[in-house]
Amino acid sequence: MTPSVSPTSGWEKASTIAQWFQALAVVISLIFIASQLQQQAKLQSASNVQSLAELMTSLNLRLTEPHQAALWEFGVDEINKTADPRERAIKESEYLTLLATFLIFYENVYSQYQEGLLKKNIYLGWDRDLELLIRDHPIEKYWDDWKDAYQEDFRKHVDTIVMRKLGAVTPSS
C-alpha cells in the first residue's frame, strides 16, 4: 500500500509564501541597517577630522599674537635672549606649555587613528606634522620627563621619532 499524500491546502501555500516574504523583508532590513551603520561611521570620521581641525585652528590662533609667535618660531633661542630671569622663566613656561599642548593634540590624533576613527591618509598627514614639530623643536630635551603623561603606544611612537631625529634610528627601522 502506498502512503497517501494529502493535498496542500491553500492556507498552507499562503503561509509558506508569507514566510518567504518575511525572510526577504528581514534580509532587506539587515542590508538597510548595514548601509546606515556604514554611513554613520563615515559621518563620525568626518566629525572627528572636523574636531581635530578646530583644535589645531585654536592652537594656531594662539600663535598669531606676536609674543607667542616669536616664542614659537625661535623657541629656546628667544628664551635665552631674555635677560631678566623671571621673564625668562615665564617665557620658558609658555613655550613648554605650547609644546605640551601640541603633543596632547597629536596624541589625540594618534588615539583616534588607533581606534579606527580616522582614515590612514588623514592620519599620515597629521603624523608627518608631528614629525616636523619634533624636528623643529627640542622635544627630546623634555621628553624623558614628560613621556609618562602620555599613553604607552603614543610614547613609543614619539620615542621612535625622537630617536630618528637624534640619528639613533634609520627611517627604514
C-alpha positions as CSV (number, residue, x, y, z in Angstrom):
1,M,0.0,0.0,0.0
2,T,1.4,3.4,-1.0
3,P,1.2,6.2,1.6
4,S,-1.3,8.8,0.6
5,V,-0.1,12.3,0.2
6,S,-2.5,14.8,1.4
7,P,-3.0,17.7,-0.9
8,T,-1.6,21.0,0.2
9,S,-4.3,23.4,1.3
10,G,-4.5,26.9,0.1
11,W,-3.8,28.2,3.6
12,E,-0.5,26.2,3.8
13,K,0.6,27.6,0.4
14,A,-0.3,31.2,1.6
15,S,1.6,30.6,4.9
16,T,4.7,29.4,3.0
17,I,4.6,32.4,0.7
18,A,4.2,34.7,3.6
19,Q,7.2,33.2,5.4
20,W,9.3,33.7,2.3
21,F,8.2,37.4,2.1
22,Q,9.1,37.8,5.8
23,A,12.5,36.3,5.3
24,L,13.1,38.6,2.3
25,A,11.9,41.6,4.4
26,V,14.4,40.6,7.2
27,V,17.3,40.4,4.6
28,I,16.3,43.8,3.1
29,S,16.2,45.3,6.6
30,L,19.6,43.9,7.5
31,I,21.1,45.4,4.3
32,F,19.5,48.7,5.1
33,I,20.8,48.7,8.7
34,A,24.3,47.8,7.5
35,S,24.3,50.7,5.0
36,Q,23.1,53.1,7.7
37,L,25.9,51.9,10.0
38,Q,28.4,52.5,7.2
39,Q,27.0,56.0,6.6
40,Q,27.2,56.7,10.4
41,A,30.8,55.6,10.5
42,K,31.7,57.9,7.6
43,L,29.9,60.8,9.3
44,Q,31.7,60.1,12.6
45,S,35.0,60.0,10.8
46,A,34.3,63.4,9.1
47,S,33.2,64.8,12.5
48,N,36.5,63.6,14.1
49,V,38.5,65.3,11.3
50,Q,36.5,68.5,11.8
51,S,37.1,68.4,15.5
52,L,40.8,68.0,15.0
53,A,40.9,70.8,12.5
54,E,39.1,73.1,15.0
55,L,41.6,72.2,17.8
56,M,44.5,72.9,15.5
57,T,43.0,76.2,14.4
58,S,42.7,77.3,18.1
59,L,46.3,76.3,18.7
60,N,47.4,78.2,15.6
61,L,45.4,81.3,16.5
62,R,47.3,81.4,19.8
63,L,50.4,81.8,17.7
64,T,49.1,84.9,15.9
65,E,49.9,87.0,19.0
66,P,53.3,88.5,18.2
67,H,54.9,87.5,21.6
68,Q,53.6,83.9,21.2
69,A,54.6,83.7,17.6
70,A,58.2,84.8,18.3
71,L,58.4,82.4,21.2
72,W,57.1,79.6,19.0
73,E,59.3,80.5,16.0
74,F,62.5,81.0,17.9
75,G,61.9,78.8,20.9
76,V,64.9,78.3,23.2
77,D,66.9,81.0,21.3
78,E,64.1,83.5,22.1
79,I,64.1,82.4,25.8
80,N,67.8,82.7,26.1
81,K,67.9,86.3,24.8
82,T,65.8,87.3,27.8
83,A,68.0,89.0,30.4
84,D,65.5,89.1,33.3
85,P,65.4,85.6,35.0
86,R,61.7,86.0,35.9
87,E,60.7,86.9,32.4
88,R,62.9,84.1,31.1
89,A,61.2,81.6,33.4
90,I,57.7,82.9,32.2
91,K,58.7,82.5,28.5
92,E,60.1,79.0,29.1
93,S,56.8,78.1,30.9
94,E,54.8,79.5,28.0
95,Y,56.9,77.7,25.4
96,L,56.8,74.3,27.3
97,T,53.0,74.7,27.6
98,L,52.7,75.2,23.8
99,L,54.9,72.1,23.2
100,A,52.9,70.0,25.6
101,T,49.6,71.3,24.1
102,F,50.6,70.3,20.7
103,L,51.8,66.9,21.9
104,I,48.4,66.3,23.5
105,F,46.7,67.2,20.2
106,Y,48.9,64.7,18.3
107,E,48.2,62.1,21.0
108,N,44.5,62.6,20.3
109,V,45.1,62.2,16.6
110,Y,47.2,59.0,17.2
111,S,44.5,57.5,19.5
112,Q,41.7,58.2,17.1
113,Y,43.6,56.5,14.3
114,Q,44.4,53.5,16.5
115,E,40.7,53.2,17.3
116,G,39.8,53.3,13.6
117,L,38.2,56.7,13.8
118,L,40.5,58.3,11.3
119,K,41.4,57.2,7.8
120,K,45.0,56.3,7.2
121,N,45.6,59.1,4.7
122,I,44.3,61.7,7.2
123,Y,46.4,60.3,10.0
124,L,49.5,60.2,7.9
125,G,49.2,63.9,7.2
126,W,48.9,64.7,10.9
127,D,51.7,62.2,11.8
128,R,54.0,64.0,9.3
129,D,53.2,67.2,11.1
130,L,54.1,65.6,14.4
131,E,57.5,64.6,12.9
132,L,58.0,68.2,11.8
133,L,57.2,69.5,15.2
134,I,59.7,67.2,16.8
135,R,62.3,68.0,14.1
136,D,61.9,71.8,14.6
137,H,61.6,71.9,18.4
138,P,63.7,70.4,21.2
139,I,61.1,67.8,22.4
140,E,64.0,65.4,23.1
141,K,65.2,67.8,25.8
142,Y,62.0,67.4,27.8
143,W,60.6,64.1,26.6
144,D,62.1,61.8,29.3
145,D,60.4,64.0,31.9
146,W,57.1,64.2,30.1
147,K,56.5,60.9,28.4
148,D,54.8,59.2,31.4
149,A,52.0,61.6,31.0
150,Y,51.1,60.1,27.6
151,Q,49.6,56.8,26.5
152,E,52.1,54.0,26.1
153,D,51.6,53.4,22.4
154,F,51.9,57.2,21.7
155,R,55.1,57.3,23.9
156,K,56.7,54.6,21.8
157,H,55.7,56.3,18.6
158,V,57.3,59.6,19.8
159,D,60.3,57.8,21.1
160,T,60.9,56.4,17.6
161,I,60.6,59.8,16.0
162,V,62.9,61.4,18.6
163,M,65.4,58.6,18.2
164,R,65.3,59.1,14.4
165,K,65.9,62.8,14.9
166,L,68.9,62.1,17.0
167,G,70.2,59.6,14.4
168,A,69.7,56.5,16.5
169,V,67.1,55.0,14.2
170,T,67.1,55.0,10.5
171,P,63.8,55.8,8.6
172,S,63.6,52.2,7.5
173,S,63.6,50.8,11.1
